[in-house]
Amino acid sequence: MIKSKKFIFDLVAAGGFIALGMFVPGSTLTDANGFAANIAGISTGLGIGWLIKTFIDYTKEVKNESKSN
């Protein structure tokens, strides 16, 4: 399924943002108040958005490859 290095890089980057958002001290898992919780929420949102973008781009790439074959 995974054939491109860009896809793997995007998955790792998205996972990094999500992990940062979930496990940073003061994140929404440990403290619902404060600035750190807001940063953690933004980071988690970036990770989820990047993950969705990665799968959309990858499916478009696969469809274009199948049309050219």
C-alpha positions in Angstrom: 0.0 0.0 0.0 2.7 2.5 1.0 5.0 3.2 -1.9 6.2 6.7 -1.4 8.6 8.3 1.1 6.5 11.4 1.1 3.5 9.5 2.4 5.6 7.9 5.2 7.0 11.4 6.1 3.6 12.9 6.2 2.3 10.1 8.5 5.2 10.5 10.9 4.8 14.3 10.9 1.1 14.0 11.6 1.7 11.5 14.4 4.3 13.8 15.9 1.9 16.7 16.1 -0.8 14.5 17.6 1.6 13.0 20.1 2.9 16.5 21.0 -0.7 17.7 21.5 -1.6 14.8 23.7 1.4 14.3 25.9 3.0 17.8 26.4 2.9 18.8 30.0 -0.2 20.9 30.6 -2.0 19.4 27.7 -5.7 18.8 27.6 -5.2 15.3 29.1 -3.5 16.7 32.2 -4.9 20.3 32.6 -8.0 21.7 31.0 -7.0 25.3 31.9 -4.2 27.6 30.7 -2.2 28.5 27.7 -0.5 25.1 27.3 -3.9 23.4 26.9 -4.7 25.8 24.0 -1.3 25.1 22.3 -1.9 21.3 22.8 -5.3 21.6 21.2 -3.9 23.5 18.2 -1.1 21.0 17.8 -3.6 18.1 18.0 -5.8 19.8 15.4 -2.8 20.3 13.1 -1.9 16.7 13.4 -5.4 15.5 12.6 -5.6 17.9 9.7 -2.3 16.8 8.3 -3.3 13.2 8.6 -6.5 13.8 6.6 -4.6 15.8 4.0 -2.1 12.9 3.7 -4.7 10.3 3.0 -6.5 12.6 0.5 -3.3 13.3 -1.4 -2.3 9.6 -1.3 -5.7 8.4 -2.7 -5.5 11.1 -5.5 -2.0 9.9 -6.3 -3.1 6.2 -6.5 -6.1 7.1 -8.7 -3.9 9.1 -11.1 -1.4 6.1 -11.3 -4.3 3.7 -12.0 -5.6 6.0 -14.8 -2.2 6.2 -16.4 -1.7 2.4 -16.5 
